[in-house]
Amino acid sequence: MIDKILEWYPYEELERLDGFDDAIIGVADDSMRLIYSIKGCVEILMKSMNEEDALEHFNEYIRCAYIGDRTPIWCIDDL
């Protein structure tokens, strides 16, 4: 998905989270903020830790991080 987004918006400076490109599911064209799948992020973390630790790590260190006006949007997609 990120390749397609970069193709559509070649001149935008998008804030990307290192190692989480596979969890990108879109971009908000009004704010140019990337949209990440929470499920996808947790699955990426689970490659190196168990599910409980991955959820805790995501919620404590990733989801709450503020990186300016282009802080990612989190999509709850595992309901």
Phi and psi restraints in degrees (value plus and minus 20) as a CYANA .aco file:
   2 ILE   PHI     -82.4   -42.4
   2 ILE   PSI     -55.2   -15.2
   3 ASP   PHI     -81.9   -41.9
   3 ASP   PSI     -62.1   -22.1
   4 LYS   PHI     -86.4   -46.4
   4 LYS   PSI     -62.1   -22.1
   5 ILE   PHI     -82.7   -42.7
   5 ILE   PSI     -63.8   -23.8
   6 LEU   PHI     -84.9   -44.9
   6 LEU   PSI     -50.8   -10.8
   7 GLU   PHI     -89.8   -49.8
   7 GLU   PSI     -61.6   -21.6
   8 TRP   PHI     -91.0   -51.0
   8 TRP   PSI     -55.0   -15.0
   9 TYR   PHI    -146.5  -106.5
   9 TYR   PSI      47.2    87.2
  10 PRO   PHI     -86.6   -46.6
  10 PRO   PSI     -40.5    -0.5
  11 TYR   PHI    -125.6   -85.6
  11 TYR   PSI     -17.8    22.2
  12 GLU   PHI    -105.0   -65.0
  12 GLU   PSI     123.7   163.7
  13 GLU   PHI    -116.5   -76.5
  13 GLU   PSI      79.3   119.3
  14 LEU   PHI    -114.3   -74.3
  14 LEU   PSI     114.1   154.1
  15 GLU   PHI    -102.0   -62.0
  15 GLU   PSI      93.8   133.8
  16 ARG   PHI    -129.5   -89.5
  16 ARG   PSI     126.0   166.0
  17 LEU   PHI    -111.8   -71.8
  17 LEU   PSI     102.1   142.1
  18 ASP   PHI     -75.7   -35.7
  18 ASP   PSI     107.6   147.6
  19 GLY   PHI      67.3   107.3
  19 GLY   PSI     -20.4    19.6
  20 PHE   PHI    -138.6   -98.6
  20 PHE   PSI      -1.1    38.9
  21 ASP   PHI     -77.2   -37.2
  21 ASP   PSI     -53.5   -13.5
  22 ASP   PHI     -89.6   -49.6
  22 ASP   PSI     -33.9     6.1
  23 ALA   PHI    -114.9   -74.9
  23 ALA   PSI     -21.2    18.8
  24 ILE   PHI     -94.1   -54.1
  24 ILE   PSI     109.4   149.4
  25 ILE   PHI    -138.8   -98.8
  25 ILE   PSI     -23.0    17.0
  26 GLY   PHI     150.0   190.0
  26 GLY   PSI    -191.9  -151.9
  27 VAL   PHI    -162.3  -122.3
  27 VAL   PSI     120.2   160.2
  28 ALA   PHI    -105.2   -65.2
  28 ALA   PSI      88.6   128.6
  29 ASP   PHI     -91.2   -51.2
  29 ASP   PSI     -35.1     4.9
  30 ASP   PHI     -99.8   -59.8
  30 ASP   PSI     -49.3    -9.3
  31 SER   PHI    -138.6   -98.6
  31 SER   PSI     -27.5    12.5
  32 MET   PHI      36.7    76.7
  32 MET   PSI      18.9    58.9
  33 ARG   PHI    -121.3   -81.3
  33 ARG   PSI     113.4   153.4
  34 LEU   PHI     -90.1   -50.1
  34 LEU   PSI     126.9   166.9
  35 ILE   PHI    -129.8   -89.8
  35 ILE   PSI     103.4   143.4
  36 TYR   PHI    -130.5   -90.5
  36 TYR   PSI     121.8   161.8
  37 SER   PHI     -98.2   -58.2
  37 SER   PSI     103.4   143.4
  38 ILE   PHI     -82.4   -42.4
  38 ILE   PSI     -63.8   -23.8
  39 LYS   PHI     -77.5   -37.5
  39 LYS   PSI     -64.3   -24.3
  40 GLY   PHI     -82.9   -42.9
  40 GLY   PSI     -60.7   -20.7
  41 CYS   PHI     -83.7   -43.7
  41 CYS   PSI     -64.5   -24.5
  42 VAL   PHI     -84.8   -44.8
  42 VAL   PSI     -59.5   -19.5
  43 GLU   PHI     -82.8   -42.8
  43 GLU   PSI     -57.7   -17.7
  44 ILE   PHI     -84.4   -44.4
  44 ILE   PSI     -64.2   -24.2
  45 LEU   PHI     -83.8   -43.8
  45 LEU   PSI     -52.3   -12.3
  46 MET   PHI     -89.7   -49.7
  46 MET   PSI     -27.3    12.7
  47 LYS   PHI     -90.3   -50.3
  47 LYS   PSI     -40.3    -0.3
  48 SER   PHI    -145.8  -105.8
  48 SER   PSI     -17.2    22.8
  49 MET   PHI    -176.8  -136.8
  49 MET   PSI     147.8   187.8
  50 ASN   PHI     -95.4   -55.4
  50 ASN   PSI     149.6   189.6
  51 GLU   PHI     -80.9   -40.9
  51 GLU   PSI     -64.2   -24.2
  52 GLU   PHI     -80.9   -40.9
  52 GLU   PSI     -66.9   -26.9
  53 ASP   PHI     -85.5   -45.5
  53 ASP   PSI     -57.1   -17.1
  54 ALA   PHI     -84.1   -44.1
  54 ALA   PSI     -64.6   -24.6
  55 LEU   PHI     -82.2   -42.2
  55 LEU   PSI     -63.8   -23.8
  56 GLU   PHI     -83.4   -43.4
  56 GLU   PSI     -65.7   -25.7
  57 HIS   PHI     -81.9   -41.9
  57 HIS   PSI     -65.4   -25.4
  58 PHE   PHI     -79.6   -39.6
  58 PHE   PSI     -70.3   -30.3
  59 ASN   PHI     -88.0   -48.0
  59 ASN   PSI     -54.3   -14.3
  60 GLU   PHI    -106.4   -66.4
  60 GLU   PSI     -52.2   -12.2
  61 TYR   PHI    -137.7   -97.7
  61 TYR   PSI     -42.1    -2.1
  62 ILE   PHI    -128.8   -88.8
  62 ILE   PSI     -76.0   -36.0
  63 ARG   PHI     -79.7   -39.7
  63 ARG   PSI     -56.7   -16.7
  64 CYS   PHI    -109.4   -69.4
  64 CYS   PSI     -23.5    16.5
  65 ALA   PHI     -90.3   -50.3
  65 ALA   PSI     115.2   155.2
  66 TYR   PHI    -129.3   -89.3
  66 TYR   PSI     102.7   142.7
  67 ILE   PHI    -143.4  -103.4
  67 ILE   PSI      14.4    54.4
  68 GLY   PHI      78.1   118.1
  68 GLY   PSI    -184.0  -144.0
  69 ASP   PHI     -81.1   -41.1
  69 ASP   PSI     -39.2     0.8
  70 ARG   PHI    -128.8   -88.8
  70 ARG   PSI       7.5    47.5
  71 THR   PHI     -76.6   -36.6
  71 THR   PSI     115.1   155.1
  72 PRO   PHI     -79.0   -39.0
  72 PRO   PSI     137.8   177.8
  73 ILE   PHI    -118.2   -78.2
  73 ILE   PSI     115.1   155.1
  74 TRP   PHI    -122.9   -82.9
  74 TRP   PSI     106.5   146.5
  75 CYS   PHI    -123.0   -83.0
  75 CYS   PSI      99.7   139.7
  76 ILE   PHI    -100.6   -60.6
  76 ILE   PSI      85.1   125.1
  77 ASP   PHI    -143.9  -103.9
  77 ASP   PSI       4.2    44.2
  78 ASP   PHI    -144.8  -104.8
  78 ASP   PSI       8.4    48.4
